Amino acid sequence: FSQSTSTSMANECLASLGLSGPKIEETMRNKDLTERLVALVRCAKDKLGSKELSKVQGNLIYHTGTKLKKQAFAGHELIVNHIINGDLATEAQVTAACDFCLKQIGSGDLDAFKAACGIGVSITPEDIERAVEEVINKHKQELLAQRYAFGMNKLLGEARSNLKWADGKQVKCEFEVQILHLLGPKTDADRAGNANASSVAKQPAARGKPAAVAAAANGNAEVFREDTRSLADQMISGDAAKFHKPGENYLTDGYVMTPRTRFLLGRHLKQTGGKVFTRFPPEPNGILHIGHAKAINFNFGYARAHNGHCYLRYDDTNPEKEEEKFFVAIRDIVEWLGYTPYKVTYASDNFDQLYEWAESLIMRGKAYVCHQSPDQLKGHNPPPSPWRDRPAEESLQLFRAMRAGMYAEGEACLRMRLTMEDSKQDPVAYRIKYARHHRTGSKWCIYPTYDYTHCLCDSIENITHSLCTKEFQNRRSSYYWLCNALDLYCPVQWEYGRLNVCNTVMSKRKILNLVQKKAVADWDDPRLFTLTALRRRGVPPEAVNLFAAKVGVTMASAYIDPSLLDACTREILNTSAPRTMVVLDPLKVTIVEGLDAVKSAALTVPDYPASPERGSHSIASFSASSGVLYLEREDFRDGGKAGAGAGFKRLTEDQPVGLKHANVAIAVRQVVRDAAGQVSELRVACLPLDSLPAKPKCFVHWVADPVQVEVRLYEQLFTMKNPEEHPDGLIAAMNPNSLSVKPGALADRYLLTAAAIQRHLQFERLGYFYLDQDSSPPGRLIFNRTVTLKEDVGK
């Protein structure tokens, strides 16, 4: 507590509000709330004199303490006065009064205050009875049909919204009376229905459905519930609906008001026209991963949903790790996901301005040059700087010497004088780096840090909503502090939950380590979850965006199972990838009997069997290849039905199988073996379907007169949900079967043209595949498996 508030004084003030001992202990753990309540009680006692606070007054003053924001606290005396004289008699009125003080800071319009708070508005019991009756009659038929299974809380909320200034408890009491009168007491069936609903809610996800795991703040895993709303809907509802409107920055929690805030906000609104402005600010030192897809969708999606604009800003303040290929890849991925930046900017665009502001910060006494080494500054509790009280003039001279190259790296840095939320003191603003910058060349040998650059670039670009992940929450105070210290427009920082995916790593440093050790081919290895890797694997951008929407715009961090992305991919490709037939592990089949059952040299196959009107293509018939075709080796089992097992429905020596799209079946006449005793060929009879006593139990895919292709089958890269927990490191946690190559796969010659036109394909019965960039059609075709047709429930 502050020096002016002792523990005993706080206890006495809180007790005067009628709080119990445990409630006082709970409240005093929140120092800010306790300070506000003490100030409110003191104000109330000044008005009451020797009188004690009534229970109602105590409750309303406590409510004021929880609702009145710090930047509006100057209006606390006005609110307390009207609580004491009885004008503010309900929590709804007090909430409205707190909102008025926030929106009308410094306003002396008492009439507007009374109108906004419902002072003078009289709500009689008859008014409450009538309003509740209207709501119940509006939903009467649904209530009679569903009884107590109907959403009563929603109904009560509707009644309360129609009675803004009524006492909430009175409304609830009247509502319960009228519901009881309409439906009567709960029956056993009503109670059983509620119990069943509760048990359904607690059921685990159905087997075979995409599962996703969310990590709670305390580390315990919870079942993740996917968001069924579209991304556009999420941008205007849920957590995003709590965001402020442009120009109303001061309404948000923790926003710091200064005497110039109103003027700066007014100028900001003139420059932006009241539009929403966001930005996606990646560091160009690596390839974007699936977590960035959420950030891209959130920043661009929020701006789009509110008819605003989103910048793509490269945070290029670390020249040692930045490469041109990363700049190109980042913009490419943003546009691949379907977004067009309002402008493409660079933090380095503002290096001159940032330097001028740094000198200004020094002269205002808010920054100093420090000589502690980088190692001394590491950790959460570094030792205080012995140079913290260095005179401004001396720091300015030293800062200019830093720029002039008179210090080696690590010998000096510029630090800001403030304490952050995590108690870390004096974050670094500038450090020395003798590295050539990709845009400014050798002009600078000092570079600004994220803590210094980020908020100032946001201010320069008039960003309204600075959206970032939760790990930056402890930097919000420095964000606001720096803008206000330099008397600049201050945007609002909003944090959202970070997206993490199980069975992979997304850290740029760790991916680079895998690349350098040749554990993966490169940043775009299809087993990784970088966005370039997903694109190479064949995941369409629509599936990535759908995945981001299903994860949802939440404030809680989540660990998501990769099966959710697989499900989104299937959903998109099911209607967009034409079908074809490819055999991965070919077994030669020769028709020695009944070849005349198929007279045509080519067969017409629909691209989408469920929608044949969408098109078709021709494939070679085995009649054109002297009766030779190829099946998957696993579609035949030796030893007859007895040897194959009761559940095997495909080809055996005594069980025929149908051929897809050919309207015939084949039956084994002879099994040919090689010198090692392995099956090398099947000689079969071709049988028209109408000649069989029963329809075949299964139809398999096949190819004739084929072309050889290479197929790469990808599985999860790591066997553990969190591979970083493996005691022997990431390499030891890798799945040895994460890549299986089928160099001798056979495909219909149709692919020689289809692959050039349509890169996403469904190989019937096998999965969805994508033409790899290593292909060189028509001579060499390589396909990556994007995802299997169905989720493997055994995974």
N, C-alpha and C positions, 0 to 999 in steps of 0.2 A: 504494500500500500504506500501511498505518498506519505511524506512526513506529516502532513496535516491530518491524516486519518489513522488513528491508532486502532489496534485490534479491538480494544474494549469499546471505543466509540462506535466502531462498525457494528459490534454485537448489539449495543444498545439501540442503534438506529434501526437495525433489521428486526429486532424484537418488537419495536414500536409499530411495525407494519403487521404484526400478528403472526409472524413466521414461527414455525416450530423449531426446536433445537436442531434436528437433522437438516431441516431446510436452510437454516442459517449457515450450518457448516458447508452444505452443498453450494450455496450462493457465494460464500466467502472464498471458495476456490477459484471463482471468476473475479479477478481483481478489478477489471474495468467495470463490470456490472456493479460490484460493491461500491466503487467510487461514485458511480452515478446515483445509486440509491441513497447513499449518505447525503449527497448534495440535495436530492429531492426531499428527503425527510427534514433536513435543516430548513429548507425553504417553506415546507408545510408548517413546521413548528413556529416559524416567524409569523405566519398568518393566524395560527390557532392560539398563540399565547400559551396559557396554562392548560388549555384543553388537550385531551388525548385524541389521536386519530381513531375514527370508527373503523370497524372491520372492512366495510365497503371502501372507505377512503384508502385504507392500507393496501387492499387488493389492487385498486386502480393505480396507486402510486408505484407499486411493484410492476404492474403491467407497463406503465410509462417507462420505467427503467429498462425493461427488456425491448421496447419498441422504438424509443427515441434514439436516433443515430447520433454519433459523436459530433458530426458536422452541423447538426441542428439543435444541439443542446442549449444554445442560447435562448431557445424558446421554452425552456423547462418551467420558468416562473409563471408564464402565461397559462400553461397547462395546469400546474399545481393550483393556481388561484381558482380556476374554474372547477377543479375537483373539490376543493374545500367549500366553495359556495353552492355546490350541488348541480351546476350546469352540465358538467360531464359526469354522467351517472352510470354508463355502461362501458365495457371494454371496447365495443365497436366505436363508440364516440372518442375514446382515448386514442385508439389506433388512428382514427381520422385526424385527430389533433396533431399527432406525431407526424403524419404524412404532410399535413399543411405546413408545419414548421420546417420540414425538410424542403418542400417545394417552394415555399415562400420565405426563404431565409431573410430575416431583417424586415419583413413586411409589418407595417403597423395598422393594417386594415382589420379592425376588430369585427366589423360586420361580416367580412368575407370569412374570417375564422369561425364565427358562430354558424354561418350557413354551411360551411364545409363539415362541421362537427355535429350538425343536427340539433344544436342548442335551441330550445324553444319548441321542438317538434314533440308532440304528445302522442304516445302509442298506448291505447287502452286495451284491456283484456279482450274486448269485443273485436278490436282491430286484428289482434293476434288470432283469435278464433276464426274470423272470416278469411284471413289470408291462408291459414293452414287448410281450411276446408276447400278453398279454391284449388290448391295444389293437389290435394288428395282426390278430388273429383276429376281433375285433369287426367290422372293416371288410374282411375278407379277400376276399369276393366282389367288392366294388367295386374293390379293388386289382387283382385278377386281370383285371377287365374294362377298367379304365382305365389300368392299369400306372402309368408315371411321370407321366401327366397328372393323376393324383389329387393332391389338395392335401396334399402331404407336410408342409408347415409346420404345418398345422392338426392333423395326426395326431401330429406330434412334440410340439406344445403340449399335446395331451391326455395323452400319456405323461408329460410333465414335471409336469403338474398332479396326476397320481396319485402322483408321487414328490417331494413338496414339498421334502424336505431332501436329496435326492440331488444329487451333483455334475452340473451340466447337461451338461458335456462328456462325462462317462461315459454319460449317458442317450443323447445324440446318437450316440455311437460305437456303442452297442448297437443303436440303432434302425437305423442304416445297415447294420450287419451283417445284421440279420434281414430287412430289405427286400431286400438283395442275394440272400440265401438264397432268398427267396420268388419274386422276379421275375427273378433273373439279371441280367447286365449290360444296360445300355441298348442297344437295337438301333437301326438306322438309322431305323426307323419311329418309335421313341420320340423320337429327336432331331428328326425332321422334324415330328412333332406339336407339340413344344415351340416349334419355330421358327414354325410356322403360327400358334400361339396368340399368340406375341409380335407377329407382323406384324399380326394382327387388332386387337390392342390399340392398335397405332400408327396404324390406319386413320383418316382424317378422318371426320367425321360424314357420313352418306349425304345425297346431294343431296335437298333438299325436306324434310329433317328440321329441327326447330327447332335452331338453332345458338345457343350462348351462349359468351361469351368471359370468361375469368377473368384478371385482372391479377395477376401474381405480385408479391411484395414488391419485387423488383428492377426492376419495370416491364415485364418480358417477358410477352407474352400466352401463355396456355396454353389448351388445349381444356377447356371446362367440362364436367364430368360431372354430369348431373342426379341428384338423390337420389331413388331409387324407393321409399323407405320413407314410410309415412304420417307426418304431423306428430306424432301421438301416440307412434309408435315412436321417432322421433328424440328425444323428450323423455326417454326412458329408456335410450337407447343412444348410441353414438358420443361426440362431444365432451361432450354434456350429461350423459352417465353419469359424467363425472369430477367433477361438482359435488358439493359436500359435503352431508352430511345436516344438517338443522336442529340447531343446538347444537354441531356439530363444525367451527365456523369456524376453529379453530386448526390444523386439519389442512391448510389451503390454503397455497400458496406465498405468501410475503411477509406473511402475517398477523402482526400485532404483538401479543405477549402482554404484559400488565401484571399486577401482583399482584392486581388486581381482576377480571381477565378471567373467571376461573372463576365468580365470584359473579354477574357481569353476565350471562353466558351462562345460568346456572341460572335467574335471574329472567326472562330472555327466554323460556326454554322453558315456564315456568309461565304466562306471559301468552299465549303462542301455542298451547299445547297440543301443541307439537312439529310443528305444521303448517308447510308451505312458504308464505311470503308474498313476492310479487313486486309490482312496480308498473310502470305505463307512465306516464312523466312528461313529456308534451309541453309545449313552450312555446306558449301561445295567441296567437302572433303571425303565424300563417299557416295554410294548409290542409295537412293531412297528405298525403304522397305515397307512392308505391309502396314506398320504402325503409322507411317507418313500418309498412307491412303486415307486414314481417318482424319488426319489433320488437313489434308487437301480438301476432302469432301466437306469438312466442317467450315473451314475458312471461305472457300469459294461458294459452298452451298448456302451458308448464312447470308453472304452478300447477295447472291442471286435471289434468294427467297424474299429479300427485302428491297429488291430493285436497286442494289448498291454495286460496289466495285471491290475487287480484290487484287492487290499487288502480288507479284512474285518478286520477292526481294532476297537477293543472295547476301547472307551474312559473311562476307569475305574479309574477316579481320584476322585470319590466321594464315598468312601466306605460305608457311612451311608445308602445310598439308593440302593445299588447294591445287586442283588440276583442271585444265580446260575440259577434259572429257566429262568431269562431274557436272560442270555448268551445263554442257550440252545435254547430258542424260537427264538432268533434273527437269529442264524445260520440256524435253521430249515426253517424259512421263506425265507431267501435268496436262499436256495437250492430249496425250493418249487416253487419259481418264475423262476427257471431254470438256476441259476447262480452258478458257482463254484469259490470260492475265490482263487486267486493266492496263498495267504498265509493268515492264521488267526493270527493276532497279537494283542497285548494289549499295551496301553499306559504305563502300569506298567512294561512292559519289559524294559523300558528305565528310570526307576526312578533313578538309580545310575548316569547315564549320565546326566540326567536333573538336578540333584542336583549339579554335578560338574560344569555344565554350569552356574547355578545360582550363585555359588561362583565367577566364572570368571566375570560374569556380574557386580557383586558388585565391584570387584577389578578394573574393567574398568570405574567405576564411573557412571554406568548406572542403578543401582538399590540400594535401601536403605531399611532398616527396619523401619517400621512405627508403632506407637502405637495407632492410631485412632481406635475407635471401629467400628464393622461392621455396626452399625446403622448410624454412622457419614459418612461412605463411601457410603451409599445408595443414590439413586437419581442421577439426571443428573448434579447437580452442588454442589458437596460436598465441604466443606471448604478445602483450601490448607493445606497440611501436614506441621506442624511445624518442622518435622524431615527430610524434603526434602534435606537439605544441610548437613546432618550428614556425617562425614568422612567415607571413604570406610572401613578403618580398624575397626572402631567401629561397622559398620553395619555387617561386616563379623563375628565378635565375637558374636554379638547378633543373627545372623542367625544360627550360630552353637549352640547357647544356645536354640534357638527354636527347633532345631532338637533333642537336648538332653532332651527335655521335661521340660525345666525350666520355661516355660510360660503356663498359662492356655489358653484355647480356647478364641480367640477374643482379647487377650492382645497384640499380635504382629502379623505383617504380612510383607512379602517382596513385595515391589512395584517397578515397572519399571518407569524410568524417561522419559516419553514421553507424548505428547498430541495427542489424537485420533481425527478422523474426526468429531465426534459429540461434540468436545471440552472437552470431559471427560479426566481428567488428571491422569496420573500415575496408570494404571490398576494394580491390585494385581497379583503377580506371584505365591506366596506360602501363604497358610494359615494353621493354626493349627487345627487338628482334631484328637481327641483321639478315633479312631474307628479302629477296626480290619479290615484289607483288605483281600478280599477273596483269593488273590494270594500271597501277601507278608506278611500276618499275622500281627504281631505287630512290624515289623521292623521300620516302619515310623510313626511319629505322625505329620508330616507336609506333605501336598499334594499339587501338582501344580494345577493351575487353567487352564481352557480351553485356555485363552488368551496366557498363557505361553507354554502349552503343545502342542497345536495343530500344530502350524507351525514347531516346532522343530521335532516332530514325522514325519511330512511330509518330512522334510529335511533328516532325518535319512533313510527313506524308498525311497528316490529319487523320490518322487511324481512329475510328470510333470504338472498335472492339478489338483489343489485343488478346487473341485467343491462344492459350498455351497449355501444356500439360501440367499435371499437379506438382511435378518436381520443381516447378518455378514459383510455387506459391510463396515460398519463404523469401522470394526476391521482390514481392509486390511492394513492400515498404520502400525498398531502395528505388524502385521504378517511380513511385509517386514523389519520393523525396527529391530525386534528381531533377525531375521536370519542374517542381516548385522552387527548388534552390536556384534554378536559372531563369525563373519567371517565364516559363513556356507553357503552351497548351498541354494539358495532361490527359492522355487517353485513359480508358479503364481496362485493366487487366482482368480477364476471366480465365479461370483454370478448368480444365476438363480431364477426365480419367485417361490415363495412358493405355494404349492397346498393346497387349503382349500375346504372343501365340506360343502354345506348347510345342515341344519336340523340335525346337529350332532355336537359333540365336539371331538377334537383330542388331547387336552392338557392332558398329562399324569397325572398331578395333579388333574384335574377335573374328569377324568375317575376313578382314584383311589377313589375320594370322592364319586362317584356314587356307586362304588363297596362296599365301607365301609358302606354306608347308605342302602345297599341292594336294591337300585333302579334298578340295573342290577345284573345278576347272578355272573359275573366275567369278566375278561379282554376279554374272548372269547364269551361273550353274543352276539348272532347273530344280535342283533339290533345295535351294535356298529360298528365303522368303523376301528377298529384295524384289522390287517391282519389275526390274528388268529380267530377273530370273523367272518370275511368274509369267511375264509376257512371253518369254522364250518357251516356257513349258506349254503355253497355249491357253492360259487363263485369260478370258476376254475382259476388257475394261469394265463392261457392264456387270460382270460377276464381282469384280473388286468393289465397285460402287455399291452393289447390292449387299455384299458382305459388310461394308462400312455402315450401311443403313440398318442391317439386322443387329450388329453390335450395338448400335444406338449412340446418340449423343448424350452420354452420361457423365456425371462428375466422378463416378467411382472407377478406379482402375480395374481391369479385367484380364484374366488369363483365358484365352479362347482356344478350344481344340481345333486343329486344322480341318476336321471333318465339316465344320460350318462353312468354310470357304469351298470345300469340295461340293457341298450341297448347293451352294449358290452357283458354282460353275456348271453343274449338271442342269440346274434350272434354266440357265441361259442357253447352253449348247443343245439341249434337248429340242429346241425349236429352231435352231440356227445352223446346226452342223448336219450336212447331208450324209446319208448312210452309204457305206461301201463294204466290200468283203476283203479281208486280209488274213492270211494264215501265218502265224508266228513260228510254229514248229512243224514244218510240213511232213506229211506222210503221203507217199505216192499211192494213188488208187487208179487201177486200170479196169475199164468196163469190158468184160469179155463176153457179156451176154446181154441182149436187149438194147443195144446202142441205138437201134432205130426208134426207140420210144421217144427220143428227143431228135426231131428232124431239123430244127432251126440251128443255124450257126451262131446266132446271137440271141440273148434274152434281154427283155426290157425290165429294168429294176427301178422301183420308185425311189426317189431321193429321200422322201419322208413317208414311210409306209402308212402312217396314220393320216396323212394328208396327201394322197397321190396326185391331187390336182396341182401341187406345188412343183411338179417336174419329175423327170426320170432320166435314166441313162442306160446305155447298152453295155452288156458284158459278154465276153466270149463264152460260148457253150462248149461242153466237153465233146460234142459231136464234131466240132471244128478242130479238135486237138487229138483226133484218133482215139477218143475215149479215155484220155488221161486227165485226171483232176487231182487236186490235193486237198486233204483234210488236215485239221489239227491232230497231231499225234495223240493228244489226250482224249480225243473224241472216239478213240477205239481202245477197247480192252480185250486182252487175250484171255482165252479160257472159257468162252461162252458166258451166258448169264450167271451161271453158278460161280464162275471165277471172278466175274466183274462185281458181283455184289447186288443185293436186291434193289438198292436205290439208283443203280446206274441205268439211264434210259437211252444212252447213245448206242453206237455201233458195237456189236459183238459178233462172234462167229454164228450165233443162232438168233440174233436180234437185228432186224433191219433198222435203218434210220432214214429220215427224210432229208432232202437237200433243199435249202432255202431257195425260193423263187423259181425252182425248176419243175415243180409239180411232179416229181418222181421220188422214189426211194431207192436205196441200194442195199443189197444183201450179199454177205461175204460168201464167195465160192472157194477161195484159196488164200492162205496166208503164206507169203514168201519171206524167208528169213535170210540174214547174212551169215557169214562164217562164224560170227560170235553168238548166233542164235537170236539176234534182235530182229524185230519185225521191220522189213525194208520196203515191203509193198503189199497191197491188198488187191486181189483180183475179185471183181464183184459182178453181180447181175444188176441191171437197171430195170426197175419195175414201176410202171405207171401206178399212181396212187389208187386209181379206181379198180386195180386188179388185186389189191391186197384185201385180206379178210377184215383187217382193222387198220385204222389210221396209225402211222408211226407215233411212238411216244415222244419223239423229239425230232426237231429239224436243226441241222447244223449248217454252218457256213462253209464255203469251199471256193476254190479258184481253179480256172483252167486257162491254158496259154498265158501264164502269169509273167510278171516282171519282178525281178528281185529288188527288195528294199531293205533298209536297215531300220529296226524299231528299237527305241530305248524306253525301257520300263522303269519308272521312278517310284520309289517308296520314300517314307519319311527318313530324313537324314540322320536323326538321332533316335535311339531306343528309349530314352528317358524323357519324361514330360519337361523336366528342367535339367538339360544336359550340363549346365554349369555347376551342378551339385556333384557331379562325378568326382570321386577323390583323385582320380588319375588324369583329370583334365578332359577337354572337349574331344580330342581325338579318340580317346578311349571310349567315349560315349557314343561314337558314330555307329550307325547301322551298317554292317558289312554287306548287306543285301539291298542297299538303297538304290543301286543301279544295276540293271540287268540288260545286256545288249543282245538283240536278236539280229545278227548280220545277214542271215539267210532267209528272212521272212519273204513270203510271196504274196503279191497283190495283183489284182486285175489291171490290165493295161489302161483301163479307164483313168487310173490315177495319173498317168503321164500328162493328161490334159487337166484333170480335175484339180490336181495339186497346185497347178499354176494359177488356177482361178480361185479356188476355195481352200484356204489353209487350215480351217477347222473341219475335221471330219469325224464321223462316228464309224469305227470299225465294228461291224455287227458282232454282238456277243462279247466284245473285248473291252470297249471303252471309247473315250474321246481322245483324238490324237491331233497333233499339230506339226506341220512341216517345219523342220529345224533350219536355222540359218546356215548350217554347214552343208545343206543340200546344194547340188548343182544339176538341176533338171536339164534334159531328161535322163542323163547318164546315171546320176546318183541321187536317190531320194532317201531322206532320213526323217523319221517321224518320232516325236516325243509323246509319250502318253501323258495327257493332261490330267485325266481322272478316270477311274473305273466307272462302269455303268451304274453300279450300286455300291453303297458303302459296305465294306467287309465288317460284318458284325463281330468277327473274332478279334478285330484290332482293339 
